Amino acid sequence: MKERFLQEDVSVRLGELAANLVRTKSRCQNVANRDVVNSLIEDSLYLIEWINLDADVPTETQLSSLKTQLQYWQQNLSNIWADPTKRTNLAFEIRRSERVLNISGLLNEPAAS
């Protein structure tokens, strides 16, 4: 997975991270998805690490903040998951995926014909 991922442009990698965060957000709605959410957070942490290998400094800075937040959520997932309000807040906070997609530049590219 890592080798294939690293062959992509940084913008495509950021798009994949954004998609992973959207999947994470959608899984927060169901209490039975705790392990899935934990796995998706772990995947996002790897993706950030791999993106930062080739990212520019502003992108690294933004991803560093996201990485810290994801690590906090991962470490506190049991506590967050037990409380429906905290779980809803987690899903709301994962909206950072929109920012990741914006910094990827993929939204600014012309559509393929």
C-alpha positions as CSV (number, residue, x, y, z in Angstrom):
1,M,0.0,0.0,0.0
2,K,2.8,2.5,1.0
3,E,4.7,2.0,-2.3
4,R,1.6,2.6,-4.5
5,F,0.5,5.6,-2.4
6,L,4.0,7.2,-2.6
7,Q,3.8,7.0,-6.4
8,E,0.9,9.4,-6.5
9,D,1.3,13.2,-6.5
10,V,0.9,14.9,-3.1
11,S,-2.4,16.4,-4.2
12,V,-3.8,12.9,-5.0
13,R,-2.5,11.6,-1.6
14,L,-4.2,14.5,0.1
15,G,-7.4,13.6,-1.7
16,E,-7.1,10.0,-0.5
17,L,-6.6,11.3,3.1
18,A,-9.7,13.5,2.7
19,A,-11.7,10.5,1.5
20,N,-10.5,8.4,4.5
21,L,-11.6,11.2,6.9
22,V,-15.0,11.3,5.3
23,R,-15.3,7.5,5.8
24,T,-14.3,8.0,9.4
25,K,-16.9,10.7,9.9
26,S,-19.7,8.6,8.4
27,R,-18.8,5.6,10.6
28,C,-19.1,7.7,13.8
29,Q,-22.9,7.6,13.5
30,N,-23.2,4.0,14.5
31,V,-22.0,2.9,17.9
32,A,-21.1,-0.6,16.5
33,N,-18.4,1.0,14.4
34,R,-15.8,1.8,17.1
35,D,-13.2,-0.6,15.8
36,V,-13.7,0.5,12.3
37,V,-13.3,4.2,13.3
38,N,-10.1,3.3,15.2
39,S,-8.8,1.5,12.2
40,L,-9.6,4.5,9.9
41,I,-7.9,6.9,12.3
42,E,-4.8,4.6,12.3
43,D,-4.9,4.6,8.5
44,S,-5.1,8.4,8.4
45,L,-2.1,8.7,10.6
46,Y,-0.1,6.5,8.2
47,L,-1.3,8.5,5.2
48,I,-0.2,11.8,6.9
49,E,3.2,10.3,7.6
50,W,3.6,9.3,4.0
51,I,2.2,12.6,2.6
52,N,4.7,14.6,4.6
53,L,7.6,12.8,3.0
54,D,7.1,15.0,-0.1
55,A,4.8,17.8,1.1
56,D,5.8,21.5,1.2
57,V,6.2,23.2,4.6
58,P,2.7,24.8,4.8
59,T,1.0,21.4,4.0
60,E,3.3,19.7,6.6
61,T,2.2,22.3,9.2
62,Q,-1.5,21.8,8.6
63,L,-1.1,18.0,8.6
64,S,0.9,18.1,11.8
65,S,-2.0,19.8,13.5
66,L,-4.4,17.2,12.1
67,K,-2.1,14.4,13.1
68,T,-2.0,15.6,16.7
69,Q,-5.8,15.8,16.8
70,L,-6.2,12.3,15.4
71,Q,-3.7,10.9,17.9
72,Y,-5.7,12.5,20.7
73,W,-8.9,10.9,19.4
74,Q,-7.3,7.6,19.0
75,Q,-6.0,7.6,22.6
76,N,-9.3,8.7,24.0
77,L,-11.6,6.8,21.7
78,S,-13.1,4.6,24.5
79,N,-14.1,7.6,26.4
80,I,-15.4,9.4,23.4
81,W,-17.3,6.4,22.1
82,A,-19.1,5.8,25.3
83,D,-20.8,9.2,25.1
84,P,-23.2,9.9,22.2
85,T,-22.6,13.6,22.4
86,K,-18.8,13.2,22.3
87,R,-19.2,10.8,19.4
88,T,-21.3,13.4,17.5
89,N,-18.7,16.0,18.3
90,L,-16.0,13.7,16.9
91,A,-17.8,13.4,13.7
92,F,-18.2,17.2,13.5
93,E,-14.5,17.7,14.1
94,I,-13.5,15.3,11.4
95,R,-14.9,17.9,9.0
96,R,-11.2,18.8,8.6
97,S,-11.4,16.5,5.6
98,E,-12.8,19.5,3.7
99,R,-9.7,21.5,4.5
100,V,-7.4,18.6,3.4
101,L,-9.2,18.5,0.1
102,N,-8.9,22.2,-0.3
103,I,-5.1,22.2,0.3
104,S,-4.8,19.3,-2.1
105,G,-5.7,21.6,-5.0
106,L,-7.9,18.9,-6.5
107,L,-11.0,21.1,-6.3
108,N,-9.2,23.7,-8.4
109,E,-8.3,21.4,-11.3
110,P,-10.4,21.4,-14.4
111,A,-12.6,18.4,-14.9
112,A,-11.2,15.7,-17.2
113,S,-13.0,15.4,-20.6
